[in-house]
Amino acid sequence: MTREIHIILCEPRIPQNTGNIGRLCVAARANLHLIHPLGFNISQKELRRAGMDYWQQLNVSEWESLEAFWAIYPFSTRHFLLSTKAKQVYYRASFGNIKEQLPSFLYFGREDAGLPNWLLEKYPNQVYKIPMQEGVRSINLATSVGAVLYEAIRQMGYQDLMV
């Protein structure tokens, strides 16, 4: 199977979250993209510890900005923005199917601020949330990535390829 799911972390701040997300990406055969500025050094021991010995297997790229990322992967309807500010729930997004062979790009924002408002306002039809009980501000970034990533895998028909 080719790596058709891309996880984009916009300005992540906590190395342990990024390490855990890297481990999820290895397990799910997904690509990880880190958009600068990062809140840590990529060689930081907390990052490697959370990713454990899987980091060497991770397909990870770093980008100076979203614009640099979009120069290679132009923004399209295959890009999905995850935010607590959304009105649509993520399992209603159409991530595609294995027959289409089209990649899906799942964006997650900073742990302390989420995705930039300008991005959410520019693409309002592509903003999705994880439903939560009222009064809960957010859930851990790695947990959020895991939930949405595996829903994309389910929809795209990749789960049978992963056993």
C-alpha positions as CSV (number, residue, x, y, z in Angstrom):
1,M,0.0,0.0,0.0
2,T,1.2,3.5,-0.8
3,R,1.1,6.2,1.9
4,E,-2.1,8.0,0.9
5,I,-2.9,9.7,4.2
6,H,-1.0,12.7,5.2
7,I,-1.0,14.2,8.7
8,I,-0.1,17.9,8.8
9,L,0.8,19.4,12.2
10,C,0.8,23.1,12.0
11,E,3.3,24.6,14.5
12,P,3.2,21.8,17.1
13,R,4.5,22.8,20.5
14,I,4.8,19.6,22.6
15,P,7.5,17.1,21.6
16,Q,5.8,14.2,23.3
17,N,2.6,14.7,21.2
18,T,4.6,14.9,18.0
19,G,6.4,11.7,19.0
20,N,3.2,9.9,19.7
21,I,1.7,11.1,16.4
22,G,4.8,9.9,14.6
23,R,4.3,6.4,16.1
24,L,0.6,6.5,15.0
25,C,1.7,7.4,11.5
26,V,4.2,4.5,11.3
27,A,1.4,2.1,12.5
28,A,-1.1,3.5,10.0
29,R,1.4,3.9,7.1
30,A,0.7,7.6,7.0
31,N,3.0,10.5,6.1
32,L,3.8,13.2,8.8
33,H,4.4,16.8,7.8
34,L,5.6,19.3,10.4
35,I,4.9,23.0,9.6
36,H,7.3,25.4,11.2
37,P,7.9,27.1,13.6
38,L,8.0,24.1,15.9
39,G,8.0,24.5,19.7
40,F,10.9,22.1,20.1
41,N,14.0,20.8,18.3
42,I,13.4,17.8,16.1
43,S,16.2,15.9,17.8
44,Q,14.8,16.6,21.3
45,K,14.9,13.4,23.4
46,E,11.2,13.7,24.5
47,L,10.2,13.5,20.8
48,R,12.3,10.4,20.2
49,R,11.2,8.8,23.5
50,A,7.5,9.2,22.6
51,G,8.1,7.9,19.1
52,M,10.4,5.2,20.5
53,D,12.3,3.1,18.0
54,Y,9.6,3.8,15.3
55,W,11.0,7.2,14.4
56,Q,13.5,5.7,11.9
57,Q,10.5,4.1,10.0
58,L,8.5,7.4,9.9
59,N,8.0,9.2,6.6
60,V,8.3,12.7,8.0
61,S,8.9,16.0,6.2
62,E,9.4,19.5,7.6
63,W,8.1,22.7,5.9
64,E,8.9,26.3,6.6
65,S,5.3,27.3,6.1
66,L,1.9,26.2,4.8
67,E,2.6,28.0,1.6
68,A,5.7,25.9,1.1
69,F,3.8,22.8,1.7
70,W,1.0,23.9,-0.7
71,A,3.6,24.5,-3.4
72,I,4.1,20.7,-3.5
73,Y,0.6,19.6,-2.3
74,P,-1.8,22.3,-3.5
75,F,-4.9,22.8,-1.3
76,S,-7.9,21.0,-2.7
77,T,-11.1,19.3,-1.5
78,R,-8.9,16.4,-0.3
79,H,-7.6,18.6,2.5
80,F,-9.5,18.4,5.8
81,L,-9.0,20.9,8.6
82,L,-9.7,19.7,12.2
83,S,-10.8,22.3,14.7
84,T,-12.9,22.6,17.9
85,K,-14.5,25.7,16.1
86,A,-16.1,23.5,13.4
87,K,-19.7,22.8,12.9
88,Q,-19.3,19.5,11.0
89,V,-18.2,16.3,12.7
90,Y,-15.2,14.5,11.2
91,Y,-16.9,11.2,10.5
92,R,-19.2,13.0,8.1
93,A,-16.2,14.0,6.0
94,S,-15.7,12.1,2.8
95,F,-12.0,10.9,3.0
96,G,-12.4,8.8,-0.1
97,N,-11.9,5.1,-0.9
98,I,-9.1,2.8,-2.0
99,K,-10.4,2.7,-5.6
100,E,-9.9,6.4,-6.0
101,Q,-6.2,6.2,-5.0
102,L,-6.4,9.9,-4.0
103,P,-4.5,11.1,-0.9
104,S,-6.2,12.7,2.1
105,F,-4.6,15.5,4.0
106,L,-5.6,15.9,7.7
107,Y,-4.6,19.2,9.3
108,F,-4.2,19.7,13.1
109,G,-3.2,22.9,14.8
110,R,-1.0,24.0,17.7
111,E,-1.9,22.4,21.1
112,D,-2.5,25.8,22.6
113,A,-4.2,27.6,19.7
114,G,-5.4,25.2,17.1
115,L,-5.3,26.1,13.4
116,P,-5.0,29.7,12.4
117,N,-8.4,31.5,12.1
118,W,-7.5,32.8,8.6
119,L,-7.2,29.2,7.4
120,L,-10.6,28.1,8.9
121,E,-12.3,31.2,7.4
122,K,-10.8,30.6,4.0
123,Y,-12.0,27.0,3.8
124,P,-15.1,26.8,6.0
125,N,-16.6,23.8,4.1
126,Q,-13.5,21.7,4.9
127,V,-13.4,22.3,8.7
128,Y,-14.4,19.4,10.9
129,K,-14.5,18.7,14.6
130,I,-14.4,15.7,17.0
131,P,-17.6,15.9,19.0
132,M,-17.1,16.4,22.7
133,Q,-19.3,17.0,25.7
134,E,-20.1,20.6,26.4
135,G,-17.6,22.3,28.6
136,V,-14.7,20.3,27.4
137,R,-12.2,22.6,25.6
138,S,-10.3,20.0,23.7
139,I,-8.7,16.6,23.8
140,N,-5.0,15.7,23.5
141,L,-3.6,16.3,20.0
142,A,-2.3,12.8,19.6
143,T,-5.7,11.4,20.6
144,S,-7.4,13.6,18.1
145,V,-5.0,12.6,15.3
146,G,-5.6,8.9,16.1
147,A,-9.4,9.2,16.0
148,V,-9.5,11.0,12.7
149,L,-6.7,9.0,11.1
150,Y,-8.4,5.7,11.8
151,E,-11.7,7.0,10.5
152,A,-9.9,7.9,7.3
153,I,-8.4,4.5,7.1
154,R,-11.8,2.9,7.6
155,Q,-13.5,5.0,4.9
156,M,-10.7,4.6,2.5
157,G,-10.8,0.8,2.8
158,Y,-7.3,0.4,4.0
159,Q,-8.1,-1.5,7.2
160,D,-8.0,-4.9,5.4
161,L,-4.5,-4.1,4.2
162,M,-3.2,-3.4,7.6
163,V,-3.7,-6.8,9.3
